Amino acid sequence: MLHYAVIFFVIALIAALFGFSGIAAGAAGIAKILFVVFLVMAIASFLINLVKGR
């Protein structure tokens, strides 16, 4: 998940560099969403492993 967030962030940077602001904004929005999903899944995984470890 984090891999895809980084890919969309790079796409947003390249699109912004070439002046495609609409594409850059869309790719940055997707990257933000994927990063938040990654964080939620990582925290849930850590909590589940913490509970199972006991």
C-alpha positions in Angstrom: 0.0 0.0 0.0 2.8 2.4 0.9 4.5 1.5 -2.4 1.4 2.7 -4.4 1.2 5.9 -2.3 4.8 6.7 -3.2 4.2 5.9 -6.9 1.2 8.3 -7.0 3.3 10.9 -5.2 6.0 10.7 -7.8 3.4 10.9 -10.6 2.0 14.0 -8.9 5.5 15.6 -8.7 6.2 14.9 -12.4 2.8 16.1 -13.5 3.3 19.3 -11.5 6.8 19.8 -13.0 5.3 19.7 -16.5 2.4 22.0 -15.6 -0.5 19.5 -15.4 -2.0 20.8 -12.2 -5.3 18.9 -12.5 -3.5 15.5 -12.8 -1.0 16.5 -10.1 -3.8 17.3 -7.7 -5.7 14.1 -8.5 -2.5 12.0 -8.0 -1.6 13.8 -4.8 -5.2 13.1 -3.5 -4.9 9.5 -4.3 -1.5 9.3 -2.6 -2.9 10.9 0.5 -5.8 8.4 0.7 -3.5 5.4 0.1 -1.1 6.7 2.8 -3.9 7.0 5.3 -5.2 3.5 4.5 -1.6 2.2 5.0 -1.4 3.9 8.4 -4.7 2.5 9.6 -3.8 -1.0 8.4 -0.3 -0.8 10.0 -1.7 0.4 13.4 -4.4 -2.3 13.3 -1.8 -5.0 12.5 0.4 -3.8 15.4 -2.5 -3.8 17.8 -3.7 -7.3 16.7 -0.1 -8.7 17.1 0.2 -7.1 20.5 -3.0 -8.7 21.7 -2.2 -12.1 20.2 1.3 -12.0 21.8 -0.2 -12.3 25.3 
